[in-house]
Amino acid sequence: MADFDAVLKFWGPVEADYAAHGSLVLTRLFTEHPDTQKLFPKFANIAQSDLAGNAAISAHGATVLKKLGELLKAKGNHADILKPMANSHANKHKIPINNFKLIAEVIGKVMEEKAGLDAAGQQALSNVMTAIIADMEANYKELGFTS
């Protein structure tokens, strides 16, 4: 619970502009881990130089961060939020679990730079994301999706 609160202390700036922060997160994810871009068919052919200004990337990044906000505010009581997300990401999108670890790292970097997430907040975010990803992986296994 304390880890969720520690991260939520820094969530205000992210929540204030989901689109801008979401664009930063996905642009950095695709730049630092180019293979991840191929997992998003509608973004697969966007040139690296055009990522930052792309409205669809910004919109999808906002969706990602809004969902993370819901998960953070649920403070560990997130099964009802996570189950449908796991189902779509396993069965429809076929997203390997490792990609959630990659985006979690990127979110940490963006929050450090743009929301002032300090060292304690970074550790709290890491703890929270580790728990969420473990629950996601458990859902994946229930669904028979191995990545």
TORSEGU-494854 format. One line per 2 residues: number of its first residue (from 1); their letters; for each residue x negated, y negated, z of N, C-alpha, C, CB. Coordinates in pm, 1 decimal, decimal comma. Atoms other than C-alpha are relative to their C-alpha. Last residue first. Glycine has a CB too. Example, Ala and Ser with C-alpha at 12.3 -4.5 7.8 and 13.67 -1.06 7.14 Angstrom:
2) sa) 82,0 119,0 -6,0 -1367,0 106,0 714,0 77,0 -109,0 73,0 -41,4 -46,2 -141,5 ~ -89,0 119,0 0,0 -1230,0 450,0 780,0 -90,0 -120,0 0,0 99,2 -2,7 124,6;
END
This chain:
147) st) 80,9 92,0 81,0 -571,8 1553,0 -2385,4 -143,0 4,0 44,1 53,3 -142,7 8,6 ~ 136,8 4,1 -49,8 -328,4 1814,3 -2274,8 -81,8 -87,4 -92,1 -61,0 142,0 10,3;
145) fg) 88,9 79,6 83,7 42,5 1769,1 -2319,4 -137,8 -2,6 63,9 55,0 -144,0 -19,4 ~ 81,5 -88,9 82,3 247,9 2051,4 -2168,7 -92,6 -73,1 -93,9 87,6 90,4 -78,6;
143) le) -51,1 5,5 137,2 514,8 1813,0 -2042,9 -76,9 92,5 -93,7 -6,4 -142,5 -52,4 ~ -137,7 -51,4 -4,5 439,4 1905,6 -1682,4 60,1 9,4 -139,9 87,9 -89,8 88,7;
141) ky) 12,3 -146,2 -16,7 70,4 1851,6 -1763,0 136,7 66,3 5,3 -79,1 33,6 127,8 ~ 45,7 -55,5 126,6 142,7 1502,1 -1898,9 -5,3 152,8 9,1 -138,8 -57,3 -37,7;
139) na) -116,8 -0,3 89,0 340,0 1420,2 -1585,4 -35,9 61,2 -135,2 54,2 -143,5 -19,2 ~ -85,8 -106,7 -53,3 40,8 1521,9 -1371,5 127,3 11,9 -84,5 36,2 -27,7 149,1;
137) em) 58,4 -125,9 44,4 -178,7 1305,0 -1595,6 83,4 119,3 49,5 -145,5 11,8 49,7 ~ -29,1 -9,5 142,3 49,3 1007,1 -1537,9 -50,3 134,2 -53,4 -64,6 -118,0 -77,5;
135) da) -142,9 -33,4 9,0 31,1 1066,3 -1163,8 43,4 14,9 -145,4 85,1 -108,0 69,6 ~ -12,9 -138,3 -48,3 -349,9 1075,5 -1184,5 146,0 45,8 -6,7 -53,3 12,1 145,3;
133) ii) 45,8 -87,1 109,0 -340,3 760,4 -1399,2 7,7 146,7 41,4 -144,4 -36,0 -41,3 ~ -101,0 4,0 106,7 -130,2 578,7 -1138,8 -38,0 96,8 -112,0 15,1 -144,1 -56,3;
131) at) -121,1 -68,8 -47,7 -359,8 686,2 -853,3 106,8 6,7 -109,0 56,6 -71,1 124,0 ~ 35,3 -142,0 -14,7 -679,3 591,1 -1038,5 122,3 80,0 43,2 -115,2 18,1 102,6;
129) mv) -3,5 -58,4 134,3 -515,7 263,5 -1143,7 -36,5 148,2 3,2 -95,4 -75,5 -93,4 ~ -138,5 -4,4 47,4 -438,5 173,4 -783,5 8,4 70,4 -135,2 58,2 -142,4 -10,5;
127) ns) -72,5 -99,8 -80,0 -787,1 261,4 -659,6 142,9 19,6 -49,3 1,6 -41,3 146,8 ~ 54,5 -130,5 36,5 -955,2 68,7 -943,4 73,7 112,2 74,6 -151,5 5,5 30,7;
125) la) -55,7 -32,6 131,6 -726,5 -226,6 -882,7 -48,2 136,9 -45,8 -38,6 -107,4 -103,6 ~ -141,7 -31,5 -20,1 -817,0 -221,5 -512,1 65,5 39,2 -133,0 74,0 -120,8 62,9;
123) qq) -4,3 -133,4 -60,5 -1187,1 -205,7 -596,9 144,2 43,9 21,2 -76,5 1,8 133,9 ~ 45,7 -94,7 101,9 -1152,6 -499,6 -835,7 7,6 142,5 53,8 -144,4 -33,0 -44,9;
121) ga) -112,5 -19,0 92,4 -949,3 -688,1 -575,1 -33,9 99,8 -109,4 40,6 -133,1 -62,6 ~ -96,8 -81,5 -74,5 -1226,2 -639,0 -319,3 121,9 30,1 -87,4 43,6 -72,0 130,5;
119) ad) 53,9 -136,0 -12,8 -1480,3 -763,7 -574,3 96,6 92,3 74,1 -134,6 -3,1 72,8 ~ 130,1 -11,9 -65,3 -1269,0 -1068,8 -666,2 -42,1 146,6 14,6 3,8 -67,5 137,5;
117) lg) 4,0 -125,5 -76,1 -989,7 -1098,7 -920,7 -140,3 19,8 56,5 41,1 121,6 -89,4 ~ 84,9 10,7 -117,1 -1007,9 -1465,1 -1026,2 -7,1 124,8 86,8 46,1 -111,6 81,9;
115) ak) -85,9 12,2 -117,9 -708,2 -1448,9 -1260,4 -81,5 -4,7 129,3 98,8 116,1 5,2 ~ -112,5 91,7 19,1 -876,2 -1511,0 -1596,6 88,5 -20,3 123,0 83,9 49,4 -111,3;
113) ee) 30,3 123,6 71,7 -1225,5 -1363,4 -1568,7 113,0 -101,5 4,3 -32,6 31,2 -142,4 ~ 112,5 65,6 -66,7 -1168,2 -1100,1 -1300,2 -25,0 -136,3 -63,5 -127,7 87,8 -7,6;
111) mv) -50,3 59,8 -124,4 -824,5 -1019,4 -1439,1 -111,0 -69,1 79,1 66,0 106,9 86,8 ~ -80,6 117,3 35,6 -973,1 -971,6 -1786,0 53,7 -67,4 126,2 116,9 40,2 -93,6;
109) kg) 89,4 106,0 49,0 -1244,6 -741,3 -1652,5 78,1 -127,7 -30,5 -75,2 47,1 -126,1 ~ 81,0 49,6 -111,8 -1000,3 -535,0 -1447,2 -90,4 -113,9 -40,8 -83,1 111,4 57,8;
107) iv) -90,3 84,8 -79,2 -760,0 -506,9 -1740,6 -76,2 -58,5 119,0 124,3 81,3 49,1 ~ -12,8 126,9 71,8 -1050,4 -377,7 -1951,2 91,2 -96,0 77,6 55,6 23,7 -143,0;
105) ea) 127,4 71,9 -13,7 -1132,2 -107,8 -1698,3 8,2 -138,1 -64,4 -114,8 80,9 -63,2 ~ 6,5 44,1 -139,6 -765,6 -3,5 -1680,5 -128,5 -79,5 24,9 7,5 121,6 95,9;
103) il) -75,5 125,2 -8,7 -754,2 3,9 -2061,0 0,2 -52,1 143,5 144,7 20,1 -49,9 ~ 67,0 106,5 75,0 -1036,5 258,1 -2068,5 74,2 -132,7 14,3 -11,4 38,1 -148,2;
101) kf) 118,3 37,7 -78,8 -887,6 473,1 -1793,5 -73,0 -115,2 -68,4 -95,7 121,5 18,5 ~ -52,7 79,0 -111,2 -551,8 475,0 -1973,4 -114,5 -45,5 89,7 103,7 81,3 81,4;
99) nn) -24,2 135,7 48,5 -736,4 584,9 -2286,2 61,2 -89,6 106,6 90,4 3,7 -120,9 ~ 121,1 80,9 -15,2 -873,0 886,1 -2099,5 21,1 -144,3 -44,8 -114,1 61,7 -78,9;
97) ip) 3,2 62,6 -132,9 -517,9 1022,3 -2072,5 -122,2 -88,9 19,0 2,4 106,9 108,1 ~ 79,5 -75,0 -97,8 -499,4 1092,4 -2446,3 -14,6 -78,8 130,9 -139,3 33,0 -58,2;
95) ik) 111,7 77,1 -55,4 -219,0 898,9 -2620,8 -75,1 83,8 103,4 50,8 -132,2 63,8 ~ 116,5 -90,5 -9,9 3,8 1121,5 -2835,5 -125,8 -72,1 49,6 -28,4 63,9 -136,5;
93) hk) 120,5 73,5 38,7 245,4 835,6 -2923,2 -128,0 83,9 3,2 -16,9 -118,2 90,0 ~ -18,6 84,1 118,4 570,9 1031,2 -2927,3 -132,3 -59,6 -49,5 99,0 -112,3 30,8;
91) na) -73,2 -64,2 109,6 521,9 1326,5 -2693,8 11,2 -82,3 -127,4 135,9 33,7 45,9 ~ 44,5 -137,5 29,7 252,4 1215,9 -2451,9 65,0 51,5 -127,1 32,3 94,4 117,3;
89) hs) 141,5 4,7 35,1 296,1 837,3 -2448,5 -57,2 138,0 -31,3 -78,7 -63,3 112,3 ~ 19,5 65,2 130,3 674,5 862,8 -2466,5 -146,9 1,5 -42,3 51,2 -144,5 4,9;
87) na) -69,5 -75,2 105,6 702,9 1120,6 -2187,2 -25,0 -62,2 -137,6 151,6 5,1 28,6 ~ 82,1 -118,7 28,9 442,7 952,8 -1968,8 60,4 79,0 -115,3 -12,9 90,0 125,5;
85) mp) 120,4 50,4 65,6 633,0 623,6 -1993,0 -91,2 116,3 -38,1 -74,9 -99,7 91,8 ~ -32,2 28,1 141,3 960,6 799,5 -1916,1 -119,9 -51,9 -78,8 112,9 -101,5 -8,3;
83) kl) -43,9 -120,5 71,8 802,6 955,1 -1601,9 38,2 -29,1 -145,9 119,0 62,9 72,5 ~ 108,8 -71,0 67,6 608,1 649,2 -1487,0 47,1 116,2 -87,2 -96,9 51,3 102,1;
81) id) 55,9 87,5 103,8 892,1 414,2 -1398,5 -97,3 80,1 -86,7 -71,9 -123,6 63,7 ~ -107,7 31,1 94,7 1099,8 667,9 -1204,5 -47,6 -89,9 -114,4 115,9 -67,2 73,1;
79) ah) -34,2 -118,3 80,6 786,1 807,6 -1038,4 104,6 -31,1 -106,3 50,8 111,9 90,0 ~ -15,3 32,1 141,7 667,6 463,2 -927,0 42,8 117,2 -88,8 -127,8 -54,3 -51,0;
77) ng) -129,8 -66,7 16,7 687,9 457,6 -549,1 43,8 -17,8 -145,7 108,3 -58,4 99,8 ~ 19,2 -143,9 -13,9 317,8 374,8 -529,2 127,4 81,0 -14,7 -60,8 29,3 131,7;
75) ka) 93,5 -34,6 -108,0 362,2 5,5 -462,9 -9,2 150,1 27,5 40,9 -70,5 126,4 ~ -60,3 -121,1 -57,2 667,2 -39,3 -691,5 -87,1 56,0 113,1 20,2 107,2 -109,7;
73) kl) -104,0 42,6 -94,7 540,0 -395,0 -748,2 71,8 118,7 64,0 101,5 -89,2 -70,5 ~ 63,6 61,0 -116,8 222,0 -258,1 -906,0 103,5 -35,3 106,8 -78,1 -125,6 -41,2;
71) le) 68,2 -106,0 -74,6 413,6 -25,4 -1138,7 -65,8 -55,7 126,7 -105,7 68,6 -89,0 ~ -104,2 -81,9 -62,6 648,0 -304,8 -1248,1 -63,5 108,1 87,3 91,2 64,3 -107,4;
69) gl) -57,4 80,5 -108,0 347,6 -531,9 -1310,3 109,5 75,9 74,2 56,0 -130,8 -55,5 ~ 94,5 -10,2 -110,2 183,0 -254,9 -1512,7 51,1 -80,1 119,6 -139,9 -49,6 -43,1;
67) kk) -17,9 -134,0 -56,5 496,8 -240,2 -1725,6 -95,5 20,4 116,5 -22,5 108,7 -107,6 ~ -128,8 2,6 -72,3 483,5 -616,8 -1777,5 24,7 134,8 66,4 117,7 -35,0 -96,3;
65) lv) 21,7 65,9 -128,8 112,4 -583,8 -1863,5 129,3 -11,8 80,4 -60,1 -138,2 -21,5 ~ 88,5 -82,1 -84,5 172,4 -325,3 -2136,2 -12,6 -62,4 138,8 -140,5 14,8 -65,3;
63) ta) -78,5 -116,0 -42,2 467,0 -518,1 -2282,8 -80,2 87,9 95,7 44,9 81,9 -122,3 ~ -94,4 49,3 -101,4 260,0 -838,2 -2292,0 84,1 114,8 54,5 91,6 -109,7 -59,2;
61) gh) 77,6 21,1 -122,1 -15,6 -649,4 -2474,1 87,3 -50,4 113,7 -113,2 -98,3 -25,7 ~ 17,6 -133,3 -58,8 243,2 -533,7 -2726,4 -82,3 -8,8 128,9 -68,8 95,4 -101,1;
59) as) -129,2 -48,5 -50,0 351,4 -892,6 -2788,4 -13,4 137,2 65,6 102,2 6,6 -114,1 ~ -34,1 79,1 -117,4 -6,8 -1018,7 -2818,7 130,0 50,6 63,3 13,0 -148,6 -37,4;
57) ia) 90,6 -46,9 -104,8 -93,6 -739,3 -3057,3 30,2 -72,8 130,4 -147,9 -21,4 -41,2 ~ -47,6 -133,2 -39,2 214,2 -819,6 -3266,4 -87,3 58,2 111,0 1,3 95,1 -121,8;
55) an) -118,9 11,3 -85,1 126,1 -1191,4 -3269,7 50,0 136,2 48,2 111,1 -71,5 -75,5 ~ -111,8 -77,9 51,2 -225,9 -1135,0 -3405,4 117,6 0,9 97,7 -44,7 142,6 -29,1;
53) ga) -109,9 86,3 40,4 -465,2 -1417,2 -3323,7 125,2 73,5 -43,9 -44,6 -87,4 -109,1 ~ -36,1 99,4 -102,0 -712,5 -1214,7 -3119,9 120,9 -84,5 -38,0 -117,2 -90,6 26,2;
51) ld) -72,4 -55,7 -114,8 -717,0 -914,7 -3352,9 54,4 -107,8 92,3 -90,3 92,4 78,5 ~ -138,6 48,3 -0,1 -806,3 -1094,0 -3677,1 80,2 45,9 121,8 69,8 45,9 -125,4;
49) sq) -2,0 146,4 -6,2 -1187,0 -1068,3 -3651,0 140,7 -58,3 8,0 -70,1 -56,6 -120,2 ~ 42,3 43,3 -133,6 -1162,7 -697,9 -3568,2 10,2 -152,1 15,3 -144,2 46,0 27,4;
47) ai) 144,2 23,4 -13,2 -971,2 -643,0 -3891,9 -33,0 -50,4 139,8 -48,9 -101,0 -105,9 ~ 29,3 140,4 -28,3 -616,2 -512,6 -3855,1 -151,4 -13,5 21,4 80,4 -51,2 126,2;
45) na) 68,2 63,7 112,6 -573,8 -176,3 -4025,9 -28,7 -148,4 20,7 81,7 17,0 -123,5 ~ 116,6 -74,6 49,3 -495,2 36,2 -3720,6 -78,2 -72,9 -108,4 44,1 132,9 -52,9;
43) fk) 117,2 86,3 -16,1 -263,7 -215,8 -3552,7 -123,5 57,5 -67,5 -28,4 -22,6 147,1 ~ -28,8 132,8 56,1 72,5 -70,8 -3662,9 -117,0 -97,9 14,5 122,9 -58,2 67,3;
41) pf) -12,1 4,8 145,8 -60,4 283,2 -3618,7 24,9 -140,1 -56,7 110,8 90,0 -42,9 ~ -111,8 90,6 21,5 -174,1 223,8 -3258,8 18,0 -18,0 -151,1 -23,7 -137,9 71,7;
39) lk) -113,2 -60,2 -69,8 -399,7 516,9 -3170,1 127,5 -82,5 -15,2 -32,8 16,9 147,0 ~ -62,9 -98,2 90,0 -644,0 395,9 -3436,8 121,0 67,2 64,1 -101,8 106,4 -41,3;
37) qt) -86,0 73,6 93,2 -719,9 89,3 -3221,3 75,4 95,8 -92,2 -83,5 -98,9 -83,5 ~ -133,4 15,9 -58,9 -850,1 317,2 -2946,7 96,3 -69,7 -95,6 -9,0 -78,7 130,4;
35) dp) -83,2 -118,4 27,7 -1141,0 429,3 -3165,2 140,9 -14,3 55,3 -64,8 124,6 58,7 ~ -67,2 5,9 130,5 -1280,3 74,5 -3157,0 88,9 120,5 -31,8 -102,7 -13,4 -107,1;
33) he) -27,1 -142,5 25,5 -1356,5 87,8 -2781,4 77,0 11,6 -131,7 81,3 65,3 118,8 ~ 96,4 -79,4 -76,7 -1516,1 -247,7 -2693,3 12,5 150,2 -25,9 17,6 -27,1 147,7;
31) tf) 135,2 42,9 32,9 -1336,2 -440,0 -2968,8 -104,4 87,5 69,7 -19,7 -146,7 38,8 ~ 28,1 -40,5 137,8 -1005,3 -253,2 -2949,3 -142,0 -37,6 -42,6 101,1 -63,8 -95,0;
29) lr) -3,7 -146,3 8,3 -993,9 -278,8 -2569,7 -41,5 46,3 -138,9 140,8 53,0 34,1 ~ 124,4 -50,4 -60,3 -1105,5 -643,1 -2582,5 -5,2 152,3 -5,8 -12,6 -47,7 146,1;
27) tl) 110,2 40,4 87,5 -828,9 -733,9 -2825,9 -132,2 53,8 53,9 -5,9 -154,1 -13,2 ~ 4,3 -89,0 116,6 -580,7 -529,8 -2624,4 -112,6 -35,1 -95,7 131,9 -4,7 -73,8;
25) vl) 22,8 -139,1 -39,5 -661,8 -701,3 -2294,0 -11,5 89,6 -123,2 113,7 49,6 91,6 ~ 139,3 -15,2 -43,4 -699,5 -1053,4 -2434,7 -31,3 146,0 31,4 -28,0 -87,9 123,4;
23) sg) 81,9 12,4 120,3 -367,8 -1027,0 -2621,5 -147,6 19,4 34,9 22,1 -137,7 -67,1 ~ -15,5 -125,5 74,0 -199,7 -901,4 -2305,9 -82,6 0,8 -127,6 146,4 23,7 -33,6;
21) ha) 82,4 -100,2 -67,5 -339,9 -1194,4 -2110,1 7,4 134,1 -71,9 44,0 16,1 145,9 ~ 141,1 39,2 13,4 -201,6 -1443,7 -2362,1 -91,5 104,5 64,3 -24,1 -138,6 64,5;
19) ay) 42,5 -9,4 140,4 133,7 -1263,9 -2393,5 -148,4 -33,0 -15,9 83,9 -94,4 -87,4 ~ 23,8 -139,1 39,5 181,3 -1200,1 -2019,5 -56,1 9,2 -141,9 129,6 80,9 10,1;
17) da) 19,6 -2,1 145,3 145,1 -1568,5 -1937,0 -39,0 140,6 -45,3 -108,6 -102,6 -42,4 ~ -35,7 130,7 54,8 266,6 -1649,3 -1584,8 -15,9 -5,5 -151,7 -84,9 -108,0 64,1;
15) ev) -145,5 4,7 15,4 258,1 -1280,8 -1490,6 45,7 -131,1 -65,0 67,8 17,3 136,2 ~ -31,8 -97,8 105,5 -116,4 -1267,3 -1547,2 148,4 -8,8 -33,1 -37,8 145,5 44,3;
13) pg) 43,0 53,8 129,5 -170,7 -1588,7 -1348,0 31,4 93,8 -117,4 -149,0 -28,3 3,6 ~ -72,9 120,5 42,3 45,2 -1454,3 -1062,3 -43,1 -55,9 -134,8 -16,2 -106,1 102,8;
11) wf) -84,8 -31,0 114,6 -111,9 -1104,9 -1042,3 69,4 -123,4 -57,3 103,5 102,3 39,6 ~ 61,5 61,2 118,6 -405,2 -1201,2 -818,4 87,7 12,1 -124,7 -135,2 64,0 -26,8;
9) kl) 45,4 134,3 -38,0 -238,1 -1138,3 -481,8 -53,5 -75,8 -121,2 -108,3 8,5 108,9 ~ -112,3 92,0 23,3 -65,0 -842,0 -652,5 -33,9 -144,1 39,7 123,0 46,9 77,6;
7) va) -6,0 29,7 143,8 -400,6 -664,0 -664,8 109,5 -102,4 -28,0 25,1 129,3 -82,0 ~ 124,0 69,5 36,0 -455,5 -684,9 -288,4 -0,7 -38,1 -148,1 -122,0 88,0 32,3;
5) df) -11,2 139,2 -44,4 -90,7 -595,6 -222,8 -122,4 -81,2 -40,2 19,1 -6,2 151,5 ~ -99,1 63,2 87,5 -123,1 -278,4 -432,9 13,4 -148,2 35,6 137,8 71,5 11,8;
3) da) 61,7 21,5 131,2 -444,3 -187,1 -251,5 96,1 -69,4 -95,7 -46,0 133,2 -59,7 ~ 88,5 117,3 -8,7 -281,4 -242,0 89,3 -65,3 -29,6 -134,9 -108,6 22,2 107,1;
1) m) -82,6 120,1 0,0 0,0 0,0 0,0 -87,0 -126,5 0,0 94,0 0,2 121,8;
END
